[in-house]
Amino acid sequence: MSTVDDLLTAYERLHGAGPEFGGDEEGNHGLTNHGPMAVEVMVRRGLDIPIEKWLDGYVGRLDDLPTASSRIDSGDWREALGDHRRVADWTAYFREQLRRAPWHDVLAAWWPELLPGIAAGSTHGVIRVGHAVRTLMITDHPHVLDELANGLAFWAARWRPIATAQGEGTLAPATALDALPQLPDQTGFIAHRIGRLGTLPEWPGAVGALRVPDDPGAIRTTLTQLIDAAVLRYLAVGRDAPVLLVHTATAPNAVLHCLPVLPQQLWRPSLAAAWTATAAITVMYASHPDTASTSVTGTDVVGNLLDRASAHRDEHVLKFADTAIESYARTGDRATIAAAHLAADLIAAPAA
């Protein structure tokens, strides 16, 4: 079974890799480096996956982190926000900040600045941060601090704000998800689709429909309900975009794991932003709700899902299974486990 030391070794091995790879000549529309996030799940869940071998097959696909071009400081960081060409500058900035101050202070300072751009990089910025925070709850080893820096840097470099919920609605998460409209033109990359949200007349009302409470306990409950509803909704819409739609659950789950280390005054905007991300991806990619089988056989449904995820080894399957198991632990609803099995059915396994 892999240990935290194996995770630290993996972080070190991935240290020089960029957050994206592939894409066009401008560095747009590439794929996200999921290596650190996937390995964190492997270690925490004790999956039967040889990490070094998995990385051998994964690292070769990655691009190196670009060379830093100019220093970011407290006076000009806003100019660099959302500039993907400066991801190396952001990485250097956050690595330096996390050597100077406690990591939870740096996270709390930057969290409200980054929240409006939570959909950045298909939500992988906040997801990578969430996985790093889970490791930091165990150890603040320098390799983990660098991994948090990498996540924050990716989020900052790909930051792109969208209209965020204000929380004045009346609907519970599952009802609000069911009421979402569909983007008429669901073509192109996510960057193209985000630009069309502002032209959708129903979007402001739809994103504003969720009730965001004020009480911290109620905020946490609503956030877990959002995650649970998104996992279950994957059964109905997962076939529309098997990979993208897993993020409707994994992004708010990343926010959930960050809440304990954030000041409570940031919890309400965190829930509003998490809902906005889930709603946006649903509107942009879900189009044909379907009725899928929710039957899961056997007594050890969690163990069976972990075995299947271990055999499958795709990074999205791993992360969605992890989120679905947490949902199952809260609700006891076997349909959450069925949703993760559906993702494994729909998403191609990596080449051996």
C-alpha positions in Angstrom: 0.0 0.0 0.0 1.3 3.5 -0.9 2.2 5.9 1.8 2.5 9.7 2.2 6.2 9.3 1.4 5.1 7.9 -2.0 2.9 10.9 -2.5 5.8 13.3 -1.6 8.0 11.4 -4.1 5.3 11.8 -6.8 5.0 15.5 -6.0 8.8 15.9 -6.4 8.7 14.0 -9.7 5.9 16.2 -11.0 7.5 19.4 -9.7 8.8 20.7 -13.0 5.7 19.8 -15.1 3.3 22.5 -16.3 -0.4 22.5 -15.3 -1.5 21.8 -18.9 -0.1 20.0 -21.9 -1.0 19.9 -25.6 -3.2 22.6 -27.0 -2.6 25.0 -29.8 0.4 27.2 -30.5 -0.9 29.8 -28.1 -1.2 27.3 -25.3 -5.0 27.2 -25.3 -7.4 24.3 -25.3 -4.9 21.8 -23.9 -5.4 19.1 -21.4 -4.9 19.4 -17.6 -2.1 17.8 -15.7 -4.0 15.5 -13.3 -0.9 13.7 -12.0 -0.8 15.2 -8.5 -4.5 15.0 -8.0 -4.8 11.4 -9.1 -1.9 10.2 -7.0 -3.3 11.9 -3.9 -6.5 9.8 -4.4 -4.4 6.7 -4.9 -2.5 7.2 -1.7 -5.4 8.4 0.5 -7.7 5.6 -0.7 -5.0 2.9 -0.6 -5.6 1.9 -4.2 -3.8 -1.1 -5.7 -2.0 1.0 -8.3 1.8 1.0 -8.5 2.4 4.8 -8.4 5.8 4.8 -10.0 4.6 2.7 -12.9 1.5 4.9 -13.3 3.6 8.0 -13.4 6.0 6.3 -15.9 3.0 6.2 -18.3 1.7 9.7 -17.4 4.7 11.9 -17.1 5.8 11.5 -20.7 2.6 13.2 -21.9 3.3 16.4 -19.9 4.9 19.6 -20.9 7.5 21.3 -18.8 6.6 24.3 -16.7 7.5 27.3 -18.8 10.3 29.6 -17.8 9.3 32.6 -15.6 9.3 35.8 -17.6 8.9 38.6 -15.0 8.3 38.9 -11.3 4.8 39.3 -9.9 4.5 41.5 -6.8 1.9 43.0 -4.6 1.6 46.0 -6.8 1.0 44.5 -10.2 -0.6 41.1 -9.7 -4.0 42.1 -11.0 -2.4 42.7 -14.5 -1.2 39.1 -14.5 -4.5 37.6 -13.3 -6.1 35.5 -16.0 -3.0 35.6 -18.2 -2.1 31.9 -18.9 1.2 33.0 -20.5 2.3 33.9 -17.0 1.6 30.6 -15.2 5.4 30.2 -14.4 5.4 33.7 -12.9 2.4 32.9 -10.8 4.1 29.6 -9.8 7.2 31.4 -8.6 5.1 34.0 -6.8 3.1 31.5 -4.8 6.0 29.2 -4.0 7.7 32.3 -2.5 4.6 33.4 -0.6 4.2 29.9 0.9 7.8 30.0 2.2 7.1 33.3 3.9 3.8 32.8 5.6 1.7 29.9 6.9 0.0 28.1 4.0 -3.6 28.6 5.5 -3.0 32.4 5.7 -1.9 32.5 2.0 -4.9 30.4 1.0 -7.3 32.6 3.0 -5.8 35.8 1.5 -6.1 34.6 -2.1 -9.3 32.6 -1.9 -11.7 35.6 -2.3 -9.6 37.0 -5.1 -9.7 33.7 -7.1 -13.3 32.6 -6.4 -14.8 34.7 -9.2 -12.7 32.7 -11.6 -13.5 29.3 -10.1 -14.5 27.9 -13.6 -10.9 28.6 -14.7 -9.2 25.7 -16.5 -12.4 23.6 -16.4 -12.4 24.1 -12.5 -9.1 22.3 -12.2 -7.5 25.2 -10.4 -9.7 24.8 -7.4 -9.7 21.0 -7.6 -5.9 20.9 -7.5 -5.9 23.2 -4.6 -8.4 21.0 -2.8 -6.3 17.9 -3.2 -3.2 19.8 -2.0 -5.1 21.0 1.1 -6.1 17.5 2.0 -2.4 16.5 2.0 -1.4 19.6 4.0 -3.8 18.5 6.7 -1.4 15.6 7.2 2.0 17.2 6.4 3.3 20.7 5.4 6.4 19.2 3.8 7.9 21.7 1.2 6.9 19.4 -1.6 3.2 19.8 -0.6 3.6 23.6 -0.2 4.9 23.6 -3.8 1.9 21.6 -4.9 -0.5 24.1 -3.3 1.5 26.8 -5.1 1.1 25.0 -8.4 -2.7 24.8 -7.9 -3.1 28.4 -6.9 -0.9 29.5 -9.8 -2.9 27.5 -12.4 -6.1 29.0 -10.9 -4.7 32.5 -11.2 -3.3 32.1 -14.6 -6.5 30.7 -16.1 -8.8 32.9 -14.0 -11.8 34.1 -15.9 -14.8 35.5 -14.0 -18.4 34.6 -14.8 -21.6 36.0 -13.2 -21.7 34.4 -9.7 -24.8 33.6 -7.7 -25.7 36.0 -5.0 -27.5 33.5 -2.9 -30.9 35.2 -2.7 -32.8 32.3 -4.4 -35.2 29.8 -2.8 -34.3 26.5 -4.3 -32.4 23.5 -2.8 -29.5 22.2 -4.8 -31.2 19.2 -6.5 -34.2 21.4 -7.5 -31.9 24.2 -8.7 -29.9 21.7 -10.9 -33.1 20.3 -12.4 -34.3 23.8 -13.3 -31.1 24.8 -15.2 -31.5 25.7 -18.9 -29.4 24.3 -21.7 -26.9 26.4 -23.7 -28.3 26.3 -27.3 -24.8 26.2 -28.9 -22.9 23.4 -27.1 -19.9 23.4 -29.4 -16.3 24.2 -29.0 -14.0 24.2 -26.0 -15.1 25.3 -22.5 -13.5 28.7 -23.2 -15.9 29.2 -26.1 -18.9 28.1 -24.1 -18.2 30.3 -21.1 -18.3 33.3 -23.4 -21.9 32.3 -24.5 -23.3 32.1 -21.0 -23.7 35.9 -20.9 -25.9 35.7 -24.0 -28.2 33.1 -22.4 -31.3 35.0 -21.2 -32.1 32.4 -18.6 -28.7 32.3 -17.1 -29.0 35.1 -14.5 -32.2 33.7 -13.1 -30.9 30.1 -13.1 -27.6 30.8 -11.4 -29.5 33.0 -8.9 -32.0 30.3 -8.0 -30.1 28.5 -5.3 -30.7 29.5 -1.6 -27.4 30.2 0.0 -27.8 30.3 3.8 -25.9 32.5 6.2 -25.3 30.0 9.0 -22.0 28.2 8.7 -23.5 24.8 9.5 -26.3 25.3 7.0 -23.7 26.4 4.4 -21.8 23.2 4.8 -25.0 21.2 4.6 -26.0 22.9 1.4 -22.6 22.4 -0.1 -22.7 18.7 0.6 -26.3 18.5 -0.8 -24.9 20.2 -4.0 -22.2 17.6 -4.3 -24.6 14.7 -3.7 -27.1 16.1 -6.2 -24.4 16.6 -8.8 -23.1 13.0 -8.4 -26.6 11.6 -8.8 -27.4 13.9 -11.8 -24.4 12.4 -13.6 -26.5 9.2 -14.0 -28.9 11.3 -16.1 -26.5 13.5 -18.1 -23.1 11.8 -18.0 -23.4 10.5 -21.5 -23.5 14.1 -22.9 -19.9 14.8 -21.8 -18.5 12.0 -19.6 -15.3 13.8 -18.6 -16.5 17.4 -18.3 -19.6 16.6 -16.2 -17.7 14.8 -13.5 -16.4 18.3 -12.5 -19.9 19.3 -11.5 -19.3 17.2 -8.4 -15.5 17.2 -8.0 -15.2 21.0 -8.0 -17.6 21.7 -5.2 -16.1 18.7 -3.3 -12.7 20.5 -3.5 -14.3 23.6 -2.0 -15.8 21.5 0.8 -12.4 20.1 1.7 -11.0 23.7 1.9 -13.8 25.1 4.2 -12.2 23.9 7.5 -9.1 26.0 6.9 -10.9 29.1 5.6 -12.4 31.9 7.8 -16.1 31.3 8.1 -16.8 34.7 6.5 -15.6 33.1 3.3 -17.9 30.1 3.5 -21.0 31.7 2.0 -19.2 33.1 -1.1 -17.5 29.8 -1.4 -20.8 28.0 -1.7 -22.1 30.5 -4.1 -19.0 30.1 -6.3 -19.1 26.3 -6.1 -22.8 26.4 -7.2 -21.9 28.8 -10.1 -19.2 26.4 -11.4 -21.5 23.4 -11.2 -24.4 25.2 -12.8 -22.2 26.6 -15.6 -20.7 23.2 -16.6 -24.2 21.7 -16.5 -25.7 24.4 -18.7 -22.7 24.2 -21.1 -22.5 20.4 -21.5 -25.7 18.6 -20.3 -28.4 18.4 -22.9 -30.3 15.1 -22.9 -31.3 13.9 -19.4 -31.6 10.1 -19.5 -32.8 7.4 -17.1 -29.9 5.1 -16.2 -29.8 2.0 -14.1 -29.0 2.6 -10.5 -28.6 -1.0 -9.4 -25.4 -1.8 -7.6 -24.9 -5.4 -6.5 -22.9 -6.9 -3.7 -22.4 -5.9 -0.1 -19.1 -4.1 -0.3 -20.1 -1.5 -2.8 -17.3 0.8 -1.8 -14.6 -1.8 -2.0 -15.9 -3.0 -5.4 -15.9 0.6 -6.7 -12.3 1.1 -5.5 -11.2 -2.1 -7.1 -12.8 -1.0 -10.4 -11.2 2.5 -10.2 -7.8 0.8 -9.5 -8.2 -1.4 -12.5 -9.4 1.5 -14.7 -6.8 4.0 -13.6 -8.1 7.0 -15.5 -7.6 10.2 -13.5 -11.2 11.4 -13.8 -12.6 8.0 -12.9 -10.3 8.0 -9.8 -11.4 11.4 -8.7 -15.1 10.9 -9.3 -15.1 7.6 -7.5 -13.4 9.3 -4.6 -16.1 12.0 -4.5 -19.0 9.5 -5.0 -17.7 7.4 -2.1 -17.8 10.4 0.2 -21.4 11.1 -1.0 -22.4 7.5 -0.3 -20.9 7.8 3.2 -23.2 10.8 3.8 -26.4 9.5 2.2 -26.2 5.7 2.0 -27.7 6.1 -1.5 -26.2 3.3 -3.8 -27.1 5.4 -6.8 -24.0 7.6 -6.0 -21.9 4.4 -6.4 -23.7 3.6 -9.6 -22.9 7.1 -11.0 -19.2 6.4 -10.5 -19.5 3.1 -12.2 -21.2 4.8 -15.1 -18.2 7.2 -15.4 -15.9 4.2 -15.6 -18.2 2.8 -18.4 -18.1 6.0 -20.4 -14.5 7.2 -20.0 -11.9 5.2 -21.8 -9.2 3.6 -19.7 -5.6 4.7 -20.4 -3.4 2.5 -22.5 -1.6 -0.1 -20.4 
